[in-house]
Amino acid sequence: MSATAAVVLDALGDATRRAILEKLAGRLLEVGVLADQLPISPPAVSQQLRVLEDTELVVESVSGTRRCIASIVRG
């Protein structure tokens, strides 16, 4: 299901979510590596990633115990 423009704009209105998208910049990162680069707790990073996934701005890839995330937006 595609996110509406209002939902996407609301997601982009948060500074932490924008910082996550900037760090991803069209590349794949392990969630733990991404969390280490942000001034918030890993559970808070997961919460923000969930919002970005719901708006289809990022996609998750899981391989075994490795959880990676990638932005669909190019930097």
N, CA and C of each residue as an Amber inpcrd file, in Angstrom:
protein
   225
   0.8420000  -1.1770000   0.0000000   0.0000000   0.0000000   0.0000000
   0.8870000   1.2400000   0.0000000   0.6220000   2.1450000  -0.8900000
   1.4410000   3.3410000  -1.0360000   1.0490000   4.3970000  -0.0060000
   2.0670000   5.0440000   0.5580000   1.8290000   6.0950000   1.5470000
   1.3500000   7.3600000   0.8470000   0.4520000   8.0780000   1.4970000
  -0.0250000   9.3330000   0.9220000   1.0270000  10.4170000   1.1060000
   0.9020000  11.4730000   0.3130000   1.8540000  12.5830000   0.3900000
   1.8720000  13.1840000   1.7920000   0.7240000  13.3170000   2.4260000
   0.6630000  13.9090000   3.7630000   1.4120000  13.0570000   4.7830000
   1.2950000  11.7360000   4.6690000   1.9760000  10.8310000   5.6000000
   3.4850000  10.9000000   5.3910000   3.9160000  10.9460000   4.1330000
   5.3440000  11.0490000   3.8290000   5.8960000  12.3730000   4.3390000
   5.1880000  13.4580000   4.0910000   5.6510000  14.7660000   4.5620000
   5.7100000  14.8180000   6.0820000   4.7500000  14.1910000   6.7440000
   4.7700000  14.1320000   8.2040000   6.0020000  13.3670000   8.6860000
   6.3250000  12.2640000   8.0270000   7.5100000  11.4740000   8.3950000
   8.7770000  12.2910000   8.2020000   8.8290000  13.0780000   7.1400000
  10.0120000  13.8940000   6.8560000  10.0970000  15.1290000   7.7480000
   9.0250000  15.4260000   8.4670000   9.0080000  16.5820000   9.3550000
   9.7980000  16.3780000  10.6380000  10.2470000  15.1660000  10.8860000
  11.0000000  14.8510000  12.0990000  12.5010000  14.8850000  11.8060000
  13.2460000  15.6440000  12.6010000  14.6890000  15.8160000  12.3790000
  15.4560000  14.4970000  12.4830000  15.0650000  13.6280000  13.4020000
  15.7530000  12.3420000  13.5510000  15.5620000  11.4780000  12.3150000
  14.3560000  11.4320000  11.7970000  14.1100000  10.6290000  10.5950000
  14.8530000  11.2030000   9.3910000  14.9410000  12.5270000   9.3000000
  15.7330000  13.1300000   8.2140000  17.2040000  12.7650000   8.3630000
  17.7130000  12.7540000   9.5930000  19.1150000  12.3800000   9.8340000
  19.3590000  10.9280000   9.4260000  18.4110000  10.0630000   9.7160000
  18.5300000   8.6590000   9.3130000  18.6140000   8.5580000   7.7920000
  17.7410000   9.2620000   7.0950000  17.7570000   9.2220000   5.6340000
  19.0640000   9.7700000   5.0760000  19.6000000  10.8180000   5.6950000
  20.8780000  11.3790000   5.2480000  22.0060000  10.3690000   5.4380000
  22.0060000   9.6630000   6.5610000  23.0600000   8.6770000   6.8240000
  22.9630000   7.4910000   5.8610000  21.7540000   7.1210000   5.4910000
  21.5860000   6.0140000   4.5580000  21.9600000   6.4280000   3.1350000
  21.4940000   7.5870000   2.7010000  21.8240000   8.1660000   1.3870000
  21.9180000   7.1250000   0.2720000  20.8930000   6.2890000   0.1530000
  20.8390000   5.3200000  -0.9290000  21.7210000   4.1030000  -0.7580000
  22.2600000   3.8990000   0.4490000  23.1220000   2.7330000   0.6790000
  22.5300000   1.8350000   1.7530000  23.0590000   0.6490000   1.8560000
  22.6060000  -0.3500000   2.8170000  23.4830000  -0.2860000   4.0630000
  22.8640000  -0.1920000   5.2350000  23.5960000  -0.1810000   6.5050000
  22.9550000  -1.1620000   7.4700000  23.7830000  -1.8010000   8.2890000
  23.2350000  -2.6060000   9.3750000  22.5790000  -1.6560000  10.3670000
  21.4690000  -2.0760000  10.9310000  20.7300000  -1.2260000  11.8600000
  21.6000000  -0.8460000  13.0550000  22.3990000  -1.7720000  13.5720000
  23.2840000  -1.4760000  14.7040000  24.3130000  -0.4170000  14.3760000
  24.8680000  -0.4700000  13.1710000  25.8420000   0.5360000  12.7270000
  25.1610000   1.8950000  12.6270000  23.9670000   1.9070000  12.0650000
  23.2060000   3.1520000  11.9670000  22.9130000   3.7060000  13.3550000
  22.4860000   2.8570000  14.2760000  22.1650000   3.2920000  15.6410000
  23.3810000   3.8900000  16.3360000  24.5670000   3.3290000  16.0760000
  25.7990000   3.8620000  16.6770000  26.1070000   5.2750000  16.1990000
  25.5920000   5.6530000  15.0490000  25.8710000   6.9650000  14.4640000
  24.8620000   8.0320000  14.8790000  23.8840000   7.6470000  15.6790000
  22.8240000   8.5800000  16.0700000  22.8140000   8.7830000  17.5800000
  22.3920000   9.9800000  18.0270000  22.3990000  10.2810000  19.4650000
  21.1480000   9.8070000  20.2100000  20.5270000   8.7290000  19.7230000
  19.3390000   8.1920000  20.3840000  19.5520000   6.6990000  20.6240000
  18.7290000   6.1200000  21.4780000  18.8800000   4.7040000  21.8350000
  18.5080000   3.7960000  20.6560000  19.0570000   2.5830000  20.6380000
  18.6810000   1.6320000  19.5770000  17.1660000   1.3900000  19.4720000
  16.4240000   1.2720000  20.5940000  14.9750000   1.1200000  20.4450000
  14.3220000   2.3380000  19.7830000  14.8450000   3.5240000  20.0680000
  14.3050000   4.7330000  19.4360000  14.6070000   4.7350000  17.9400000
  15.7940000   4.2460000  17.5700000  16.1380000   4.1320000  16.1490000
  15.1600000   3.1720000  15.4670000  14.8950000   2.0440000  16.0930000
  13.9510000   1.0710000  15.5290000  12.5690000   1.6750000  15.3490000
  12.1450000   2.4640000  16.3140000  10.8360000   3.1190000  16.2250000
  10.7990000   4.0790000  15.0370000  11.8590000   4.8600000  14.8690000
  11.9120000   5.8110000  13.7540000  11.9800000   5.0690000  12.4170000
  12.7200000   3.9640000  12.3820000  12.8030000   3.1730000  11.1500000
  11.4450000   2.5860000  10.7790000  10.6770000   2.1920000  11.7810000
   9.3410000   1.6490000  11.5290000   8.4680000   2.6860000  10.8170000
   8.5570000   3.9440000  11.2610000   7.7940000   5.0200000  10.6110000
   8.2500000   5.1750000   9.1600000   9.5670000   5.1690000   8.9470000
  10.0950000   5.3210000   7.5870000   9.7350000   4.1230000   6.7070000
   9.6930000   2.9300000   7.2860000   9.2740000   1.7440000   6.5270000
   7.7950000   1.8390000   6.1580000   6.9760000   2.2960000   7.0930000
   5.5400000   2.4300000   6.8370000   5.2540000   3.4200000   5.7140000
   6.1250000   4.4170000   5.5560000   5.9480000   5.4120000   4.4990000
   6.7160000   5.0360000   3.2340000   7.3320000   3.8550000   3.2540000
   8.0550000   3.3140000   2.1030000   9.2530000   4.1720000   1.6880000
   9.8570000   4.8550000   2.6590000  11.0650000   5.6420000   2.3920000
  12.3230000   4.8110000   2.5960000  12.2080000   3.7220000   3.3440000
  13.3180000   2.7870000   3.5330000  12.7890000   1.3640000   3.3940000
  13.7040000   0.4610000   3.1110000  13.3550000  -0.9590000   3.0450000
  14.3150000  -1.7370000   3.9300000  13.8050000  -2.8070000   4.5020000
  14.5990000  -3.6420000   5.3940000  14.9900000  -4.9340000   4.6810000
  16.1890000  -5.3970000   4.9790000  16.6880000  -6.6630000   4.4490000
  17.2260000  -7.4670000   5.6290000  16.7570000  -8.6920000   5.7880000
  17.1990000  -9.5400000   6.8920000  17.8770000 -10.7780000   6.3180000
  19.0750000 -11.0480000   6.8290000  19.8120000 -12.2450000   6.4380000
  20.3690000 -12.8660000   7.7110000  19.7540000 -13.9430000   8.1630000
  20.1500000 -14.5530000   9.4310000  19.8660000 -13.5970000  10.5730000
  20.9070000 -13.2520000  11.3240000  20.7430000 -12.3120000  12.4360000
  21.0870000 -10.8910000  12.0240000  21.4540000 -10.7150000  10.7760000
  21.8560000  -9.3970000  10.2760000  20.6470000  -8.6640000   9.7090000
  20.3340000  -7.5170000  10.3050000  19.2100000  -6.6960000   9.8520000
  19.7800000  -5.4210000   9.2450000  19.5180000  -5.2140000   7.9710000
  20.0260000  -4.0310000   7.2800000  18.8570000  -3.1820000   6.8030000
  19.1440000  -1.9250000   6.5800000  18.1350000  -0.9810000   6.1300000
  18.7290000  -0.1500000   5.0050000  17.9200000   0.1970000   4.0320000
  18.3780000   1.0240000   2.9200000  17.3200000   2.0650000   2.6100000
  17.7770000   3.2280000   2.2200000  16.8840000   4.2950000   1.7970000
  16.5390000   4.0870000   0.3340000  15.2970000   4.3570000  -0.0250000
  14.9600000   4.3240000  -1.4380000  15.2060000   5.6860000  -2.0650000
  15.5110000   6.6760000  -1.2270000  15.7940000   8.0330000  -1.6840000
  17.2860000   8.1490000  -1.9230000  17.6680000   8.5980000  -3.0830000
  19.0870000   8.7920000  -3.3890000  19.5640000  10.0990000  -2.7880000
  20.8200000  10.1000000  -2.2740000  21.4010000  11.2640000  -1.6090000
  21.7140000  12.3800000  -2.4640000
